[in-house]
Amino acid sequence: MPFDALLLVSFGGPEKREDVIPFLENVLRGRNVPRERMLAVADHYYHFGGKSPINEQNRQLIAALDKDFADHGIQLPIYWGNRNWHPLLPETLRQMKEDGIKNALAFFTSAFSSYSGCRQYRENIAAAQAEVGDEAPRISKLRAFYNHPGFIGVMAGHVQKALQELPANLQKNAQVVYTAHSIPVSMAQGSKYVEQLQEACRLVSENLGRSGDYLVYQSRSGPPTQPWLEPDVLDYIRKAKLKSVPAVVLAPIGFISDHMEVLYDLDTEAKNLCEELQLPMVRAATAGTDPLFVGMIRELVAERMDPSLPSLALGNFGPSHDICPENCCLQGAVRPPVTGVS
């Protein structure tokens, strides 16, 4: 069956102050998170007027994709569904069904494989298909793109630009500190999240002829008793200062756009810490709607529509699988297979 649409699948975010608590309740549903912790996270959103940038960034990405598809002769309508806020996946799949969509490709706004960045989205889609019922569209996920030359190229360009924004005398010995969302260690052990992150960081630094750069984590939200991936970005910044690192570039390689975690955890908390420590810091841009990144998404779509096209990938691991195996991106205990979405 030919593909007849592209579905952009994302996390979602509040767009006004009144949305914040309902949004966070959606995010935390089924998780044993104290309400005071949720209210503390809500303050991060209130700091920016209650509006996350993620929805507007997805609108901009869809607009850029629409133009790029038209310029390259790809005739696919683009739909958009979120996990946690409107437009929610069941709403979107219902609209797709009404529009006669039968077999869509899906682009997940996550470059790396983990339960929360891959399998959970597949489960969300399967639940939405069940809610929509008979004739809900079939959904096929595009492969992970952490080592695609388009993603590596755009991140290398943004890191290079950030390095050039440092004072000239600091650029040579500055350290690039790559950041990604921390996840529970048990979740990381069920996926290739860390391995893929390390490879992407290596590829970007190699592209720039650099060595000695470092991967850290940010935005952990679990209880102190649960081990999460470390080191934390703020802890690492303090150590970098003690080691006399002259300057740092923070490169949020784990995020494809400026999510709230980037705006608050890096542009606010990490920036304030660097100022306090008198450690020069520049934050590199995320992939966003850079034409190279938009072109990468088009290439991922084209290769699934035409298997004769090459699957581009850099580094040691080659292109990721197109269809996720049953044991892909587990979270701790063995979970049932995901049906209806590949």
Rosetta blueprint (number, residue, H / E / L):
1 M L
2 P L
3 F L
4 D L
5 A E
6 L E
7 L E
8 L E
9 V E
10 S E
11 F L
12 G L
13 G L
14 P L
15 E L
16 K L
17 R H
18 E H
19 D H
20 V H
21 I H
22 P H
23 F H
24 L H
25 E H
26 N H
27 V H
28 L H
29 R L
30 G L
31 R L
32 N L
33 V L
34 P L
35 R H
36 E H
37 R H
38 M H
39 L H
40 A H
41 V H
42 A H
43 D H
44 H H
45 Y H
46 Y H
47 H L
48 F L
49 G L
50 G L
51 K L
52 S L
53 P L
54 I H
55 N H
56 E H
57 Q H
58 N H
59 R H
60 Q H
61 L H
62 I H
63 A H
64 A H
65 L H
66 D H
67 K H
68 D H
69 F H
70 A H
71 D H
72 H L
73 G L
74 I L
75 Q L
76 L L
77 P L
78 I E
79 Y E
80 W E
81 G E
82 N E
83 R L
84 N L
85 W L
86 H L
87 P L
88 L E
89 L H
90 P H
91 E H
92 T H
93 L H
94 R H
95 Q H
96 M H
97 K H
98 E H
99 D L
100 G L
101 I L
102 K L
103 N E
104 A E
105 L E
106 A E
107 F E
108 F E
109 T L
110 S L
111 A L
112 F L
113 S L
114 S L
115 Y H
116 S H
117 G H
118 C H
119 R H
120 Q H
121 Y H
122 R H
123 E H
124 N H
125 I H
126 A H
127 A H
128 A H
129 Q H
130 A H
131 E H
132 V H
133 G L
134 D L
135 E L
136 A L
137 P L
138 R E
139 I E
140 S E
141 K E
142 L L
143 R L
144 A L
145 F L
146 Y L
147 N L
148 H L
149 P H
150 G H
151 F H
152 I H
153 G H
154 V H
155 M H
156 A H
157 G H
158 H H
159 V H
160 Q H
161 K H
162 A H
163 L H
164 Q H
165 E L
166 L L
167 P L
168 A H
169 N H
170 L H
171 Q H
172 K L
173 N L
174 A L
175 Q E
176 V E
177 V E
178 Y E
179 T E
180 A E
181 H E
182 S L
183 I L
184 P E
185 V H
186 S H
187 M H
188 A H
189 Q H
190 G L
191 S L
192 K L
193 Y H
194 V H
195 E H
196 Q H
197 L H
198 Q H
199 E H
200 A H
201 C H
202 R H
203 L H
204 V H
205 S H
206 E H
207 N H
208 L L
209 G L
210 R L
211 S L
212 G L
213 D L
214 Y E
215 L E
216 V E
217 Y E
218 Q E
219 S L
220 R L
221 S L
222 G L
223 P L
224 P L
225 T L
226 Q L
227 P L
228 W E
229 L L
230 E L
231 P L
232 D E
233 V H
234 L H
235 D H
236 Y H
237 I H
238 R H
239 K H
240 A H
241 K H
242 L H
243 K L
244 S L
245 V L
246 P L
247 A L
248 V E
249 V E
250 L E
251 A E
252 P L
253 I L
254 G L
255 F L
256 I L
257 S L
258 D L
259 H L
260 M H
261 E H
262 V H
263 L H
264 Y H
265 D H
266 L H
267 D H
268 T H
269 E H
270 A H
271 K H
272 N H
273 L H
274 C H
275 E H
276 E H
277 L H
278 Q L
279 L L
280 P L
281 M E
282 V E
283 R E
284 A L
285 A L
286 T L
287 A L
288 G L
289 T L
290 D L
291 P H
292 L H
293 F H
294 V H
295 G H
296 M H
297 I H
298 R H
299 E H
300 L H
301 V H
302 A H
303 E H
304 R H
305 M H
306 D L
307 P L
308 S L
309 L L
310 P L
311 S L
312 L L
313 A L
314 L L
315 G L
316 N L
317 F L
318 G L
319 P L
320 S L
321 H L
322 D L
323 I L
324 C L
325 P L
326 E L
327 N L
328 C L
329 C L
330 L L
331 Q L
332 G L
333 A L
334 V L
335 R L
336 P L
337 P L
338 V L
339 T L
340 G L
341 V E
342 S L
